[in-house]
């Protein structure tokens, strides 16, 4: 009887240690990325996506403000819309962001992607978790849907 009780306690301790190790491995990123844009745009019209990168940690963090986004645009069928040739580039700066504060950027989506076909497009933005390693894990924004409508 006593050995069964000891075994149960040992199993409980191991399960607790395993759950703690698993929980600590999935750390929350120190920032979030949220995007917004008008729900509709006229075909061929200007469209900008607002990108907000917010520090959700308890200490100041360094964030590159500017051209460090990966923008994904997909049409109604889920097919990726390729960026227009030569649309990358621009300036960027390393900025310190205090806890609870956010950087806001305005990305000219219609200048970078051909959105003249009528229909719905899903847009999402990612950025590297570590500014000094663009190949690091990425933080994803929310996905938004934009409808391209005909000119009147």
N, C-alpha and C positions, 0 to 999 in steps of 0.2 A: 504494500500500500504506500509506504513511504517512498519507494523508488518511483512509483507512478507519479506521485506529487512532485518529486524532484524533476522528473522528465517533463511534466507539464510546465513547470516554472522555466526550465531551460528552453523549451520551445517558445514560450511567451517572450523571453528575453531576446532570443534570436530573431523572432518576427519583428519585435520593436526596433532592434538594431538595423535590420534590413530595411524597414520602412523609413527610418531616419536617414540612412545612406541614400536611398532612392530619392527622397524628398530634397536632400541637399544637392543632388546632382542636377536637378532641374531648376536652376536659378532663374529668377525673373530678370529680364533685361532692365538696365537702369533707365531706359527711355521708351516711350511709345511713339508711334507714327500714326497720325490721323489725317485723312484727306477729305476734301469736300470740293464740290463744283456744282454749277447749275445742273438741274435734272435734264434739261433739254438745251440743244444748241441748233441753230439753223445751219444747214449744210454749207460748208465753206466759211462759216463765221468764226470769229476768234473764241477760243476756249482756253481758260486758265484753270489749273487745279491748285487749290490751296493746300500746302503741306505743312502740318504742325508737328514738330518733334519736341516732346515734353519730357523733362527730367522727372522721373517718378522715384528716384532714389533719395537717400537722406543726405547726400553730399554732392558738391559741385562735380560736374562731369565735363569732359571736352567733347565737343561735337563739331564736325565739319559742316559748315553752313554753305550750301551751294551745290555744286554738281556731283554729289556722291550718291544720287538716287538711281535705282533701277526701276523704270516704269514699265509695267506690263499692261498692254491694251489687247483685249480680245473681243471679237465680234460675237454676234448672236449664236453662231454655231460653235463657239469656243476656239476658233482659229486666231492665233496671235497676229496682231497687226504690226508689221515691221516699221521701225522708225524711218523717217525720211533720211536719205543720204546726207552726210555732213551736218547733222544737227547736234552732235555732241560738242562739248567745249564750254567755255565760260570760266568764270573765276570762282574761287572758293576761299574760305578762311576758317581757321580753327578758333572756336569760340568757347569760352567757359560759361556753362549754364548752371545756375543755382537750383537747388531743389524746388520743385513746384513750378519753375519757370519754363517757358517754351520759346523755341525759334519758329518763326513763320516764314514760309517761302511761297512764291507764286511761280508755278511752272507753266510755260506756254505750250499746252498739249497740242493745239491745232497747228502750231509751227513745227512741231516735231513728228506728228503723225498725220497721215491722210485720213481725215474723218469726213470725207465728202459723200460716202455711201450712206444712204438712209438706213436707219435701224438702231439697235441698242448695242452699246459697247460697255464692257466691264473694265474698270481701271483699278489697278492696285500698285502701290509703291513699296519697295523694300530699300533698306539701307544697311550697310554692314554694322554689326554689333561693335566692332572696334575700328575706329577711324583710320588707324595706322595699318590695318590689314583688310583691304577690300575683299579678300577671299574668306574672311571669317564668317561665322554664322550671321544670318540676316534677320532683321526685325521687320515684320510685315505690317503694313497698314490695313485698315479696313478696306473692303472692296466697295466701289460705288458704280452705279449704272447710269450711263448718260445716253439719252436718246437723240439721235440726229434726225431732224425734221426738214421737210422741203421749205425752200424760200416761198414766200407768199407773193 
